[in-house]
Amino acid sequence: MSIIYVLIPIAMLFVLIAVGIFFWAVKSEQFDDLDRQSVSILFDDDVKPNADDSQTERKQD
């Protein structure tokens, strides 16, 4: 039964830390643009092909 006197303050500390991190994230505008990252996986990046890739494509043509 005495362990409850240790676990409750630890749980309250975890909750306070989580709430603090949440408010920090909101204050630093982490939740402003939620759609950009979900759509960014649909588009290819402008990456130059490697020399090995271009030679492989030529051999296949």
TALINSUL-V700484 format. One record per pair of residues at least 24 apart in sequence whose C-alpha atoms are under 6 Angstrom apart, sorted by the first residue. I is the first residue (numbers start at 1). J is the second residue. D is the distance in whole Angstrom. If there is no record, write none. Layout:
# TALINSUL-V700484
i:I j:J d:D
i:I j:J d:D
This chain:
# TALINSUL-V700484
none
